[in-house]
Every structure is written in C-alpha cells, then in structure tokens.
Amino acid sequence: MIKIQEHISKPNPDRFVLNLAKKHWENQNPKLKNRRDYREISLIKKCNKYYSLTNQHEYIQDFANGSKTEAKRHRKFFKYLIKEKNKKLKQLIIGMPNELNSLKSEISQILNNNDIYNIIGGKPTLTKFGNLLLDKVFNYKKFRSDNFCKEIFLELDFFNSTCPYCNENLLKITKIRSNSTQDTLNKAYLDIDHFFSKVYYPYFGISFFNLIPSCHDCNSSDKRDLEFNINTHIHPYVDSFDDHYTFKISLVALLGDTVDELKIISQNKRIGDNTIRDIKLPERYANNFEKANNLIDFFTKYKHNIGTVNESIFKDSILKDVPPLKHNILRFERAKMNRDILKQVDIHSFLNID
C-alpha cells in the first residue's frame, strides 16, 4: 500500500531499483566466456532465432495457423524488438511501467489480439504463438524457478513483508536446505502478479516492472486476468495507495461505540480508479471490525498514560504492530488500516504518526 521504492531501505531507492532491473536484463542475457557474444539461451539470441524462423513452413504451420500473413506479423514483431541493437527488447525488460504502456500501444500496431489470445468460454486463452512467447521466448516459468528470481525480491526487502496490494497477507522468502544436495536455496512464499496480464501481454512475462510480489488472494483469487492499467489501477512501482485512500471508521466509534463500518475513502478523487473494487478491499477489510475495535479500545482505555511516566510503555504497546513511519507500512499486516484508525482517534497527534 506504499510504493515499493518507499519500502526499500536503501539510500537512493529509485536508482537502486533501476540498477536491479539492469541486473535482471544481464541475467536474461548471459554472455559467452569471450564476453563478446551472447549464449544461445539468452533472450537476444532467442528473439533473433525466432525472427529467422518466422518465414519457414514449419513455423507457419505450428505457430501461425498456416497463415503467411500472420507469420509476417510475428516476423515484424521480432524485428521490432531486435532492431537498433535490441533497443526495444531491452526497454521491454527494464522499462518503467509508463514505458511498458507505450510499448503495449506500439506492439498493438504490429500484432493482432487474436495472434496472441482467443476468448473461449468468456476467458482469454493463449494461442500457440502466445504460448511460444510466454513459455519459450519470455520464459516466465524458468524465471520463476530460478534462484535469481528470489534474490530480486530479497533485494527489494520482501523477505518478510506484506502484499503491496492489500497489506493483509505476509510474503516471505526463507532459506531451505535440500535433502538431496545439501545446498541452501531461497524459497519464496509469495505470488508474482503480472500487472499487465501475461495472458493478454505474454511479451511482458519477465518485464522487471511488471513483476509485482503479491499474495495469493490478490493475484490468483481476485485479480487473476483482469485488465489492469496504470491509469485505472495503482501500480506499486508508480504510486502509493496510502497517498490516495484512507480507511475511515464510523463517527459512533469516535464517540465510544463499537465500530460497525469501515470505509475506504478517496482523498483526492482518482478518476476512474478501479483498484479498490478489483482487489475487493472493502469486502476483505469488512472482516477486521474486531481488530479495529480492539485498537480503539486500547487507545481509549490507556491514553491517560500520555504525559506520565508510563507514556513510553503505552506508546510501545499500541505501536507494536503500527509503524509510525510510512515507509514501514508493508512490514506489518494491516498497518495502513491501523495507522489511519489511530490518526482519527488520536486527535492531538500524541503518537506522532506521520
């Protein structure tokens, strides 16, 4: 519920994230020992390979439905990526979300939607070409199973944090020792959401800024293959939910009654924003009335300690799971909700929540 860059404990998080994206590009394009050329498994070599194959009969039959016209579009797409020394390909892997949005528009002028996916039973299903992109070229499964994938999210401080979409569920990366090899590897207890769905845009399958660490509830249960866009949804590398929305308790709770309503209010009217609706945040947070009441009750019951010798004990107790500083929001479950509630009941700002 804050930008990932705000969550990172580095001196210059924006530069750090960009450098990590470049490291990801290098990992996807390993070089030969001579350091002058790329290995066959590199992304650059794969795009060049399929560019060459697109005019061959076997490729046309296997991936272009026997259509030379369709295969020409595929060929044009690969040419688009590798021309000017792989300029667009590199941008596709390390480009910021606004750049990916522009690339998406440019690629839509080259490929037709039905080159990539078909709607079957109301759901998008990848074509053979779409599967080629996701499974062979931009090989998401290989990336997901690679230890480098876990290292990226460790670098981004998601070793023990919460989902940036909902701030409810924990994401963890732990070290696991293999029984067979005795090697120690990282295991990620998290989902990776593709902000731009990999079903509609398989060419963004391993794009750095399209890979969002998330919980299973947000990624697989609620978001799934919904069309997300930087203009209609909050992108965790672009914006902070905390800057735009506030959890509001009912007025009766401020008067000492039980919380019976918990709303999420827009602070600055993000026109056309569907983030709350599509991740089903109101319904999910409606289950937290008891937690909200407990927090308010504790503050009300012990706030008389403010200004006494017991003030520090009171503050330590109530702020145990409520970080006063915004950049720590993702380190605690429901920290955004708890901070917003305490700001409402702490009318004199004794707790110094920023």
C-alpha positions in Angstrom: 0.0 0.0 0.0 3.0 2.2 -0.5 5.4 2.3 -3.5 7.9 -0.5 -3.5 10.6 2.2 -3.7 9.4 3.7 -0.4 9.6 0.3 1.2 13.2 -0.3 0.3 15.8 0.6 2.9 18.4 1.9 0.5 19.9 5.5 0.2 18.6 6.0 -3.3 15.8 3.5 -3.8 14.8 4.7 -7.3 18.3 4.3 -8.6 18.7 1.0 -6.8 15.6 -0.4 -8.4 16.7 0.7 -11.9 20.1 -0.9 -11.3 18.3 -4.1 -10.2 16.3 -4.0 -13.4 19.5 -3.8 -15.4 20.9 -6.7 -13.5 17.8 -8.6 -14.5 18.5 -7.8 -18.1 22.0 -9.1 -17.8 20.8 -12.3 -16.1 18.4 -12.9 -19.0 21.3 -12.3 -21.5 24.3 -14.3 -20.3 27.4 -14.0 -22.5 29.9 -16.5 -23.7 33.3 -16.7 -22.0 34.8 -14.3 -24.6 32.3 -11.7 -23.3 31.7 -10.6 -26.9 28.7 -12.6 -27.8 25.6 -14.0 -26.1 24.8 -17.6 -25.2 22.1 -19.4 -27.2 19.8 -19.3 -24.1 19.9 -15.5 -24.0 16.8 -13.5 -24.7 18.6 -11.7 -27.5 19.6 -15.0 -29.2 16.1 -16.4 -28.8 14.4 -13.3 -30.4 16.9 -13.5 -33.3 16.3 -17.2 -33.7 12.5 -16.8 -34.0 12.9 -13.8 -36.3 14.7 -16.2 -38.7 12.2 -19.0 -38.3 9.1 -17.0 -39.0 9.3 -17.4 -42.7 9.8 -21.1 -42.6 7.0 -23.6 -43.4 7.2 -25.5 -40.1 6.9 -22.3 -38.1 4.0 -21.0 -40.1 2.1 -24.3 -39.6 3.0 -24.6 -35.9 2.6 -21.0 -34.7 0.8 -19.0 -37.3 -2.2 -21.3 -38.1 -0.8 -21.9 -41.6 -1.1 -18.3 -42.4 1.8 -16.5 -44.1 0.1 -13.2 -43.4 0.0 -13.9 -39.6 3.6 -15.2 -39.7 4.7 -11.9 -41.3 3.2 -10.0 -38.3 5.2 -12.3 -36.0 8.3 -11.6 -38.0 7.7 -7.9 -37.8 7.3 -8.1 -34.0 10.6 -9.9 -33.6 12.3 -7.4 -35.9 10.8 -4.6 -33.9 12.4 -6.0 -30.8 15.9 -6.7 -32.1 16.5 -3.7 -34.4 18.8 -0.9 -33.4 20.9 -3.3 -31.3 17.9 -4.7 -29.4 16.7 -1.3 -28.2 13.0 -2.2 -27.8 13.8 -5.6 -26.4 15.9 -4.1 -23.6 13.2 -1.4 -23.0 10.6 -4.2 -22.8 12.6 -5.9 -20.0 13.8 -2.9 -17.9 11.3 -0.1 -18.9 9.3 1.6 -16.3 5.5 1.0 -16.2 4.8 4.1 -18.4 7.3 2.8 -20.9 5.6 -0.6 -20.9 2.3 1.1 -21.5 3.8 2.9 -24.6 5.4 -0.4 -25.8 2.0 -2.1 -25.5 0.5 0.5 -27.8 3.3 0.2 -30.3 3.0 -3.6 -30.3 -0.7 -3.5 -30.8 0.0 -1.8 -34.2 2.1 -4.9 -35.2 0.2 -7.8 -33.7 -3.5 -8.5 -33.7 -5.1 -9.6 -30.4 -6.1 -12.9 -31.9 -2.4 -13.6 -32.7 -1.8 -13.8 -29.0 -5.0 -15.0 -27.4 -8.6 -16.1 -28.1 -11.6 -15.7 -25.9 -13.0 -19.1 -25.1 -16.0 -19.5 -22.8 -15.6 -15.9 -21.8 -12.0 -16.3 -20.8 -8.7 -15.4 -22.6 -6.7 -18.3 -23.7 -3.2 -18.1 -25.3 -2.8 -19.1 -28.9 0.2 -21.3 -29.9 2.1 -18.1 -30.7 1.1 -16.6 -27.3 2.4 -19.7 -25.5 5.6 -19.5 -27.6 6.2 -16.0 -26.3 5.4 -16.9 -22.6 7.0 -20.4 -22.5 9.9 -20.2 -24.9 10.9 -16.6 -25.5 10.0 -14.7 -22.4 10.2 -17.8 -20.3 8.3 -16.9 -17.2 8.3 -20.5 -15.7 12.1 -20.7 -15.9 12.5 -17.2 -14.4 10.1 -18.1 -11.6 12.0 -21.3 -10.7 15.4 -19.6 -10.9 17.1 -18.6 -7.6 17.8 -15.2 -9.2 14.1 -14.5 -9.0 14.1 -14.9 -5.2 17.3 -12.8 -5.0 15.4 -9.9 -6.7 12.7 -9.9 -4.1 15.2 -10.3 -1.3 16.9 -7.2 -2.6 13.6 -5.5 -2.6 13.2 -6.2 1.1 10.3 -8.8 0.7 12.0 -11.4 2.9 9.3 -10.8 5.5 6.8 -8.2 4.4 3.2 -7.9 3.4 1.5 -7.7 0.0 1.8 -4.2 -1.5 -1.8 -4.5 -2.9 -3.7 -5.4 0.2 -1.3 -5.1 3.2 -3.1 -8.0 4.8 -1.1 -11.1 3.9 2.5 -11.9 4.6 5.1 -12.6 1.9 8.2 -14.5 3.0 11.4 -15.7 1.5 13.2 -18.3 3.6 16.4 -20.4 3.1 15.7 -24.1 2.6 18.3 -26.9 2.7 18.0 -29.5 0.0 17.9 -33.1 1.4 19.5 -34.4 -1.8 22.2 -31.9 -2.5 22.5 -30.2 1.0 22.6 -26.9 -0.9 20.8 -24.0 0.7 18.4 -22.2 -1.6 15.8 -19.5 -1.2 12.2 -20.4 -1.3 9.6 -17.7 -1.9 6.3 -18.0 -0.2 4.6 -15.4 -2.4 2.9 -15.0 -5.7 4.2 -12.8 -8.6 1.5 -10.8 -10.1 1.8 -9.5 -13.7 0.3 -6.0 -13.5 -0.2 -6.2 -17.3 -1.7 -9.7 -17.5 0.6 -12.3 -19.1 -2.4 -13.8 -20.9 -3.1 -10.6 -22.8 0.6 -9.5 -22.9 2.9 -12.6 -22.8 5.8 -10.4 -24.1 5.7 -8.7 -20.6 6.2 -12.1 -19.0 9.5 -11.3 -17.5 9.5 -7.5 -17.7 11.0 -6.3 -14.4 8.4 -3.6 -13.6 5.6 -5.9 -14.5 6.5 -8.5 -11.8 4.8 -7.5 -8.5 5.4 -9.5 -5.4 1.9 -10.2 -4.1 -0.2 -12.6 -2.0 -2.3 -15.5 -3.4 -5.6 -13.7 -2.5 -4.8 -10.6 -4.6 -3.1 -12.4 -7.5 -5.0 -15.6 -8.0 -8.3 -15.1 -6.2 -9.2 -11.5 -7.1 -7.0 -10.0 -9.8 -6.5 -13.1 -12.0 -6.5 -12.0 -15.6 -8.3 -8.7 -15.1 -7.1 -5.9 -17.4 -5.0 -3.5 -15.2 -3.7 -0.3 -16.5 -1.5 2.5 -14.9 -4.4 4.9 -15.5 -7.1 2.7 -13.9 -5.2 0.9 -11.1 -2.4 1.8 -8.7 0.9 0.3 -9.8 3.1 -0.5 -6.8 6.2 0.9 -8.6 4.4 4.1 -9.6 2.1 5.2 -6.9 1.2 4.7 -3.2 -2.3 3.6 -2.2 -1.6 5.4 1.1 -1.4 8.7 -0.7 -4.8 8.4 -2.3 -7.0 6.4 0.1 -7.9 6.5 3.8 -9.6 3.9 6.0 -12.4 5.6 7.8 -14.2 4.4 10.9 -17.8 5.4 11.7 -18.4 8.5 13.8 -20.0 6.5 16.5 -16.7 4.8 17.1 -15.1 8.1 17.9 -17.9 8.6 20.5 -17.1 5.3 22.2 -19.5 3.0 20.4 -18.5 -0.2 18.5 -17.1 0.0 15.0 -19.8 -1.2 12.6 -18.5 0.4 9.5 -15.0 0.6 7.9 -14.9 2.6 4.6 -12.0 3.3 2.2 -12.3 6.9 1.2 -10.6 8.6 -1.7 -8.5 11.6 -0.6 -8.1 13.2 -4.0 -10.7 11.6 -6.2 -8.7 9.4 -8.5 -11.0 9.5 -11.5 -11.7 6.1 -13.0 -9.5 4.2 -10.5 -10.7 0.6 -10.0 -8.1 -0.7 -7.6 -10.3 -1.0 -4.6 -13.1 -2.7 -6.5 -11.0 -5.2 -8.4 -8.9 -6.3 -5.4 -12.2 -6.4 -3.3 -10.6 -4.4 -0.5 -13.9 -3.3 1.1 -15.2 -6.8 1.4 -11.9 -8.2 2.7 -11.4 -5.5 5.3 -15.0 -5.8 6.5 -13.7 -8.8 8.4 -11.5 -6.6 10.5 -14.1 -4.8 12.7 -12.9 -6.7 15.8 -9.3 -5.8 15.2 -10.3 -2.1 14.7 -12.4 -2.2 17.9 -9.6 -3.7 19.9 -7.2 -1.0 18.7 -9.6 1.8 19.6 -10.5 0.2 22.9 -6.8 0.0 23.9 -6.2 3.6 22.9 -9.2 4.9 24.8 -8.5 2.8 27.9 -4.8 3.7 28.3 -4.5 7.1 26.7 -4.5 8.7 30.2 -0.8 7.5 30.4 0.2 10.1 27.9 2.2 12.8 29.8 3.0 10.4 32.6 6.0 8.2 33.4 4.1 5.4 31.7 3.8 7.2 28.3 6.6 5.3 26.6 5.2 1.9 27.8 1.8 2.9 26.4 3.2 4.1 23.0 5.4 0.9 22.7 2.4 -1.2 23.3 -0.1 0.4 21.0 2.5 0.9 18.2 3.9 -2.6 18.4 2.2 -3.5 15.1 1.5 0.0 13.9 4.6 1.7 12.4 4.6 5.5 13.0 6.7 6.0 9.8 5.0 5.5 6.4 8.0 3.6 4.8 7.4 0.7 7.3 3.8 0.1 6.3 4.5 -3.1 4.3 6.4 -4.6 7.3 3.2 -5.1 9.3 -0.1 -6.7 8.5 -2.9 -4.1 8.1 -0.6 -1.3 9.1 -2.3 1.1 6.7 -5.7 0.5 8.3 -4.3 0.7 11.8 -2.4 3.9 11.2 -5.5 5.5 9.7 -7.7 4.5 12.6 -5.2 5.8 15.2 -4.9 9.1 13.4 -8.6 9.5 13.7 -8.8 8.7 17.4 -5.5 10.4 18.3 -6.9 13.9 17.6 -4.0 15.6 19.3 -1.4 13.6 17.5 0.3 12.3 20.6 1.5 9.2 18.8 3.4 11.2 16.1 2.2 9.1 13.2 3.4 10.7 10.0 
